[in-house]
Amino acid sequence: MSTALARYAGGFKSGDPQQMFQGWNALVAEINALQAAAGTSDLAPAGNPSTVAPPQTAQFTVVGIDGKFVVFVTNPQSVVPVSVSILRARIQAGSNSTHTPILHHLQSATTLNFDQSSNLKDYGISSQLVWTDQDPNITRFFRLQSSYDGETWNDWQFFSSPEQCGPVGVWSGLLRTAALTQVNAAYTPTTQPLTASTGAGVNQATINVASFQVQYPSSISPATLGLVNYNSGAITPLLDSTVYYVYCLDARYAGGAQTYFATTANPQVTGNEATVFLGTITTPAYGGGGTGGGGGGNGPCFSGNTRVITRDGIKKISDVIGGHDEVLTQRGWRQVRRLIEHDYDGPMRDMGNEEQVTPPHRFWAQRDWVQALHIFLTIISRLVGSVFNLEIDGDGSDEEQCYTLANGWIAHNLRK
């Protein structure tokens, strides 16, 4: 018994009406205090007996994964109590003193304004504790309010981060199919953005990256049908007269300002996920003129006369029709989503029969995907013109992102 109640024990024992009245009032006050701390009080505010007081704020967490948001709500009575007395009050009272479910109102937006201009989403009013929202490759802010009766609500609370001391946006991530493609392929610009120049001293060369675009699958950036813009940049100091592979890592395929990397080891390009490969370039000798990039900057491709096996027979790759023709993959026939055509100025490798391929293009050989430069040894110093590749329908796996040439080789359709 608390000290406040103990002093009225004598009054109950002797039957003193005044002492008993005061004791009952003290007992009610203690019960009300416990219920308020436990979030189980059903007392109406003074002066407005018809209004039900709102519950304490609920806790909630937002997670972004595979192109969707998942929201988890924890009701206030489910939070670990701070004392045994509060725990006992909750056990006796249930979810709340009237056993009324707590209603939650959830909203999200792309800015903290939470209006129509910030793409406001209202998920409605419900007692559910888990929400999911499929909305790929976007960052959203979330807020939540709660009520017992759907009329009297507590204040909006925002999903926040203690590290940032305030509301934090959550990125939903890429769709599962896009995530698989991200693992299996490195993307390339639609034009060659690389140039190199000698520096003021020995081994102080610079690789300059002009602004460029990358054509991704439309599921990655629906608003622009997959076409994403990248800012210009530079890498320095670098060795003179050295071949470099240039790339950036863009996990969100968001474009814009990026950190560009130059490496002399090709495996570093294929050893990372979400790689955008800009191509290869040789820095000039000290005091020499500038150089330009080539190869991967225009994507892995074939000359237009390269023959491909289709379900309708053998066709030149430049004649393949997207959305109609089917090609032979390692998992059987798959439809061509679209024919890809690039302007190209760079070296090629001769496959015979006047068919040519860009040096980094991958082929299935010795139970692995091997670059053309290790298979076809005859070098054609320069091709200026159009080169072609195929985008294949499928699940994003290597076994479906490939097609068979008339010469018997199986070619990957993207740079791994």
N, C-alpha and C positions, 0 to 999 in steps of 0.2 A: 504494500500500500504506500502511495506517495505521501510525503510529509504534509502536503496541502489537505489531503483527505483524512489523515490520521488524527488531526485535531478535532474532527467531528465524531470520532468513534464513541466518545463518552455520551454525546447527545443522543446517538442511536440507542445506546445501552440503557440510558435513563428514560428514553421516550420523549425528550424535550422537542416539541414541534418546531421551534425556531431553529435549533441546532440541526435538526433533521432536514429542514427546508434548505438551509445554507449548504449542508453536506451534499444534497442532491444536485444543487446548482454547480458546486465545485466538480462533482463527478461528470456532469454533462459537459462542462467546459474542458475537462481533460480528454473526454472522448472526441469532442469536436476538434481539438488540437491534433490528436492522433490521426483522425480521418483526413484532416487537411494536409498533414505531412505525407500521408499514404496516397493522396490523390483519390480518395474514396468518398469525400464529403458530398452530400446531396442537399446541403442547406442553401436556401435561396438568399440572395443578397438582401440586406435590410431595405425596406421601402418598396420592394418589387417581388412579392412572394411568388408570382407566377413564372419568374425567370429561373432557369436551371443554370447554375454556375458552370463554366466550361472546365474541362479537365486540365490537368497539368500538361505541359508540352510533351509530345512523344519524341523519341529518338528515331532518326532514320539515316540510312546509308544508301548511296547511289554508286553503282558499278557500271562501267561501260565495257562490253566484250562482244566480239564478233558482230559488230554493227547494230547492237541493241543496248538499251539501258535497262538495268534491273534495280528496282528500288525495294529496300527492306525496311519495314517500320516496326519499332518496338514500343508497345503501349507503356504508359508510365508505371502501371502496376507490375510490369514485367521487369523493371529495372531493379537491380540488386538494392535492397533496403539498407538504410544507414544505421538501423538499430533493431534490436529484437522486438521492441514495443511496436514499431511500425510494421514489422513482419507479421506479428500476431494480429494487428488490426486488419491487414490485407487478407490474411487467411480467413478471419471471421467475416469479412465484408464481401469476399469474392472479387470479381473484376472491379466492381464499385458497389456502393451501398445499395443501389437499386437494381443491380445485376443488368444494367443497360450497356450494350456494346458501345464502344467509342467509335465515332465516325471520323473519317479522315478525308481531307480535300487536298489533292495533289495537283501541282501545276509545274510546267517547265517553260523556259524561253531561252533564246540565244543571247539575250542581254538581261541585265538586272532591272530593266524597265518593266518587264512583264506586261507588255501591251501587244497589240496586233502587229506593230512594226517590228517587234522582236520575235515574231513567229510563236506567239503564245500557244501553248497546248494545255488544255484543261482535261484532266483524267477523271473528273467527276467525283462524286461523294460516295464513299463505301467504307465498310468496316474491314475490308481485306488488308492484309499486312504485306503483300508482295505485288508489285506492279512490273510489267515488262512493256517496252516500247521499241519496236524495230525502226531505227532511224540511223542509217549507216553514215559514218565519216562526218560527224557533226559534233560540236561542243555545245552543251546546254547547261543552264543553271536550274536548280530545283528548289521549290518551297512547299511547305506543308502546314496546315492548320487542322485543329481537332475540335470536336463538339460531342456532347451527349445527345442533344435533341435535333441537331441539324439547323438550329437557328442561332444559338449563342456560341460563338467560336472564340478560341484563344487567338493570340496574335500569330501572324505568319512567321514561321522560322525558316531560314535558308540553310541548305546543305552547305556546311562550312568546313574549313580546314584550320586547325589550331596553328599550323605552320605559317599559313598566310594571314591569320588573324581576321578572317572574314569569309564571305561566300566564295565558293570555288566552282568553276565550270568543269564538267565531266565530258570527256571524249568518248563516243560510243564505239569507236574502233571500226575496222573494215568488215564487210560481209565475209562469211566463212569462205565463199568461193574466191573472193578477191584475196583473202589471206593466203590461200593455197597458191594462187598465182604469184603472190609476192615471194613465197619461199622458192618456187620453181624457176623464177625468171628475173633477169635484170633488164630494165627498160632503157631505151636509148632516145636521144632527141630526133626530131624530124629533119633537122638541118645540122650541119657540122659546125659547132660553135668554137673550136679550139684554134688558137694561134700561139706561137712562142717567139720570144725575142731574147737576144743576148743581154747580159747585165753590164753594169759599170765595171765589174771586175770578173776574174775567172770564177766559174761555177756560181754565178749569181743570176742565172737565167730565170725568166718568168714565163709561165703559161697563163694566157688570158682566156677567159671564158666569156663569150658574148651571150646576151640573153637568148633564150631558146624555148621551144615548146616540146612537150612529150605527149604522145597519143597513147593514153591508157585505155583499158576496157571501160565502157560507158558506166558500168556499175560502180567504179571508183569515184568518179566525179560526174554524177548525172546532169548537173546544171549546165556543164560545158561539153557534154557527150564524151567525157574522158580526156579532153584537151586541156593541159595544165601548163601555165607559164612559169618560167624560172628566171631569176635575176642573173645579171652578169657577176663576174668575180675574177679573182686572180690567185695564183699560187707561186710563191717565191720565198727564198732563193732555191734554185734547183741546179743540178749538174749540167754542164754543157755536153752537147753531142750524145744525149742519152734518150732512149725510148721510154716514155712514160705512159701508163694507163691511167686515165682520169675518170673520176666518178664522184658521186655524192650519195649520202644515205638519207632517204626521205621516207620514214616509216609511215607517214600519213598521206603520202602522195599529194602534199599540199602546195608544192612549188614555192615560188617566192624566193626570199634570200636563203641561201644554203652555204654550208662549208664544203668546199671542193678539195678533193684529195688527189695527189699524184703519186703513183707507186711504180716501181720497176718490176714488181712481182705480180703477174697476172692472177694467181690464186687469191690475192687479197680482194680482187673485184668480185669473184664468184663465191668467196667465203663469207659474205655478209648477206643478210636478208634486206629487202627494200632498197636494193642498189639501183641507182640510175647511172648507167655507163655512158660517158660522154665520148669515148673513143681513145685512140692512141695518137701520140704525137712525139716527134723527135726534136729535142731542143737544139738550136743551132750551135755551131762551134763558136768559141769566144771571138767576138769581133765580126761574126758573119751576119748574113741577112736573116730575116724572120722565116718561120716555117708554119705550115698549116697541118691540122689534124686530118685523120682519115679513119677508115674502117668502121669501128663500132658506132661512131657518131651518127651513122645513117642506118644502123640496124643490121642484123644478119640477113642477107638477101641473096638472090640469084639473078643472073642475067635473064632477060625475058624469054629466051629460047630454051631455057631449061625445062625438060619434059617431066611431067608429074602423072602418076597413075591415078585416075579417077574412076568412079563406078561406070561412067559413060565411055571409058577408054582413055588412052594416053593423050594429054593436052599440054601445050606450052603453058608454063606458069602464068604468063601474062594474059592467057585466054581463060583462066579459071574464073568461074562466076560465083561470087559470094552469095550465100542464101540459097544456092541451087546445087552446085557440084558437091560431091562427097569424095573424100580422099581416104587412103588406106593407112590407118594408124596401127600402133602395136596392140590396140584393142578392137581392131576391125574398122568398119567404115564410119567416118564421122563427117558431118557437114562442115563446109567452109563458111565461117561467119562473114569474112570479107577478104578481098584481095588488097594487100598493102603495097603501095608503090612509093619509092623514094627517089629523089634526085641524088646522084652519087658521083663523087670524084675521088678515086683512090685505087689502091691495088686490089687485084683479084687473084684467085687460084683457078687453074685450068682443070676441069673434070673430064676432058675429052669431048669429042663431037661438038666443039666450039661452045660448050656449056661452061659457065663460070660461076664462082661463088666467092663471097667476101671471106677473108681469112679467118675471122673468129667464129663463123657459123659452125654449129655443133652437129655431129653425126653419131649414130649409134655404132660403135666399133669396140670390139674386145670387152663387151658387157659394160660399156660406159659411154658417156657423151663426150666425144673428142672433137677438138677444133679442126676445121678444114685444113689449116696450115700444117697440121701434123699428118694429114692423109694425102692431100694433093700437093705435090712438091713443086710443080711447075708454076712459076710466078708470072703473072701478067702485070706489068709495072703500073698500068693505069687504065681505068675505065671511066669515061665521062658519059653519063646518061642515066637512064632509069634502071633501077633494080627492084626486085619483087619478092614478097614473102606472103604467107597465108596465115590468117587468124582462124583457129579451129575451135568449134564448139566442143564442150566437154567439161570435166570436173576440175581442170587445172593441173592434172597430173602429167608427168613426162610422157606416160604411155599414151595419152590422148592428145598432147600438144606436139604432134609430129605428123609427118606425112612421108610417103614412099615415092622416090623418084623412079623414072623409067630405067635408070642405070642400076637399080637395085639398092641404093643407099637409102637409109631412113634418116631424114633431117628433122632436127628440132625446130619448132616454128618461132621460138623466142630465144634470146641470149640467156643462158642459165646464170 
